[in-house]
Each structure stands twice: as structure tokens, then as C-alpha cells.
Amino acid sequence: MLMATLTIKAQYEEGDILIQPRVGVTISNVTDGDKSKLNVTYGVDFERFLTDQLSFTAGVLFTDQGCKYEIYYDTDGSQYDNTVMNLYYGAIPITANYYILPGLALKAGIQPAFRVKANIQHGNEKLDFDKMLSLLFPGEDVKMNTFDLSFPVGLSFEYNRVTIDARYNIGVTKLLSGSTGAIHNKVFAITLGYKFSL
């Protein structure tokens, strides 16, 4: 009887609309980065149920991404400093969610994102990423793209409206335009949210 009660409470019906503020962390890197870096992410999602098992979610998310590079001073690699690339995006995650069990959902979708700011940090010094590119590639048309597209895939688990969401964003947009290499963002995110009915 207890399990039946929990199952009924965990299910939503067709037409239900929910809002979910969420906050969490990302572990991000790029395809040529030396180390991942831990970042913060937060935002809000709106979810609408098409059936009691299938829903669509659209939201607004602020995410701090990037990576770390190791700059070596000795030829034997015994001394180095970390240089951090900080990439700040405003993202619009859109996912389809299939509830394989009450509260447990598989999700996949698309996430367009727009760069808000980018810099390189070494110690206490910060340099604007666009200015750095103009210094590294004088006279060349190498720029950082302001738009980024990724495909999030993952799962979430909900209990008493508290949701833990884990997803990996597969980056498909080149980070730099005009360059020969194809550098993409790679982001793993874990967030904690709470669902309110509208």
C-alpha cells in the first residue's frame, strides 16, 4: 500500500505544467584542454507533460565553463602554473523527458547558448579572450564564436518534488572560427532543483 501511494504521488498527468528553479555545478573542458575545471550553473526550467510519461522542458540557464592549461617553465616539466580559460554563457536548454519509472526520467535535447563573457586568468591577472586572440593571431581572422550549440543527454530523479539532474552536453559548435583545429566545449552538469505546479 505504501509503494502504491508513493507511485501515485510521484506521477504527473497530461497537461500538467511545472516550474523548476535549479542550481548546481559543471565539470567542463574543451577538446584541447589540459585539465577540467569546476564551475557553477543556475537557472529555471518550465516543464509540460504531454502524457503521464512524456514531457518537454525549456529553460534559461547561466553556466560558467572553460578549462585549465598547464604552462611549463622547466624543460623536465617539474614546474608549471595553471592558466584558466573562463567562458560564461546564457543557455536555453530544451529537452524531451521520458519517465521510465515514477520520478526517474531519461532526457535528451538541444541547447543553444550565447557567450556573455570570456577571459583568460593567470594568477591575479585576467585578459579578455578576444584581445588575447588578436595578440596571438595578428592579421588573421581568428575569433571566438559568440554562439554555441550542444546536445544534452542524461537522466533525472525526483522525490517529493526535489530533483537531481545529471547530464552531459555534447558540444558541436567550433569554439574558434577561422582556426584550423576543431575545438569544442565538453560539459558534465549536476543540478539540484525543486518543482512547483503552475
Solvent accessible surface area in square Angstrom, and as a share of the most:
residue,aa,sasa,rsa
1,M,207,0.92
2,L,129,0.64
3,M,139,0.62
4,A,59,0.46
5,T,59,0.35
6,L,66,0.33
7,T,49,0.28
8,I,127,0.65
9,K,155,0.66
10,A,34,0.26
11,Q,90,0.40
12,Y,22,0.08
13,E,124,0.56
14,E,129,0.58
15,G,33,0.31
16,D,49,0.25
17,I,65,0.33
18,L,3,0.01
19,I,42,0.21
20,Q,19,0.09
21,P,62,0.39
22,R,13,0.05
23,V,84,0.48
24,G,16,0.15
25,V,61,0.35
26,T,3,0.02
27,I,82,0.41
28,S,1,0.01
29,N,21,0.11
30,V,1,0.01
31,T,69,0.40
32,D,74,0.38
33,G,19,0.19
34,D,76,0.39
35,K,76,0.32
36,S,54,0.35
37,K,16,0.07
38,L,128,0.64
39,N,5,0.03
40,V,83,0.48
41,T,0,0.00
42,Y,109,0.42
43,G,21,0.21
44,V,43,0.25
45,D,5,0.03
46,F,96,0.40
47,E,12,0.05
48,R,119,0.44
49,F,2,0.01
50,L,76,0.38
51,T,61,0.35
52,D,78,0.40
53,Q,78,0.34
54,L,60,0.30
55,S,0,0.00
56,F,96,0.40
57,T,12,0.07
58,A,46,0.36
59,G,4,0.04
60,V,95,0.55
61,L,14,0.07
62,F,63,0.26
63,T,4,0.02
64,D,28,0.14
65,Q,9,0.04
66,G,0,0.00
67,C,0,0.00
68,K,62,0.26
69,Y,51,0.20
70,E,35,0.16
71,I,80,0.40
72,Y,112,0.43
73,Y,126,0.48
74,D,54,0.28
75,T,154,0.89
76,D,112,0.58
77,G,30,0.29
78,S,75,0.49
79,Q,111,0.49
80,Y,89,0.34
81,D,62,0.32
82,N,57,0.29
83,T,16,0.10
84,V,28,0.16
85,M,5,0.02
86,N,10,0.05
87,L,0,0.00
88,Y,38,0.14
89,Y,2,0.01
90,G,24,0.23
91,A,1,0.01
92,I,71,0.36
93,P,3,0.02
94,I,70,0.35
95,T,4,0.02
96,A,36,0.28
97,N,1,0.01
98,Y,103,0.39
99,Y,18,0.07
100,I,73,0.37
101,L,108,0.54
102,P,55,0.34
103,G,3,0.03
104,L,44,0.22
105,A,0,0.00
106,L,85,0.42
107,K,25,0.11
108,A,51,0.39
109,G,24,0.24
110,I,66,0.34
111,Q,6,0.03
112,P,27,0.17
113,A,4,0.03
114,F,108,0.45
115,R,44,0.16
116,V,101,0.58
117,K,108,0.46
118,A,2,0.01
119,N,14,0.07
120,I,22,0.11
121,Q,57,0.25
122,H,70,0.31
123,G,57,0.55
124,N,158,0.81
125,E,132,0.59
126,K,125,0.53
127,L,69,0.34
128,D,57,0.30
129,F,9,0.04
130,D,62,0.32
131,K,128,0.54
132,M,34,0.15
133,L,6,0.03
134,S,68,0.44
135,L,129,0.64
136,L,107,0.53
137,F,68,0.28
138,P,100,0.63
139,G,91,0.88
140,E,108,0.49
141,D,105,0.54
142,V,12,0.07
143,K,125,0.53
144,M,6,0.03
145,N,40,0.21
146,T,86,0.50
147,F,83,0.34
148,D,10,0.05
149,L,41,0.20
150,S,6,0.04
151,F,83,0.35
152,P,1,0.01
153,V,63,0.36
154,G,24,0.23
155,L,85,0.42
156,S,6,0.04
157,F,104,0.43
158,E,16,0.07
159,Y,125,0.48
160,N,107,0.55
161,R,78,0.28
162,V,64,0.37
163,T,4,0.02
164,I,94,0.48
165,D,8,0.04
166,A,27,0.21
167,R,11,0.04
168,Y,87,0.33
169,N,11,0.06
170,I,81,0.41
171,G,13,0.13
172,V,67,0.39
173,T,28,0.17
174,K,74,0.31
175,L,8,0.04
176,L,19,0.10
177,S,42,0.27
178,G,60,0.58
179,S,28,0.18
180,T,150,0.87
181,G,37,0.35
182,A,62,0.48
183,I,33,0.17
184,H,40,0.18
185,N,5,0.03
186,K,78,0.33
187,V,5,0.03
188,F,75,0.31
189,A,7,0.05
190,I,73,0.37
191,T,3,0.02
192,L,96,0.48
193,G,7,0.07
194,Y,91,0.35
195,K,7,0.03
196,F,102,0.42
197,S,67,0.43
198,L,135,0.67
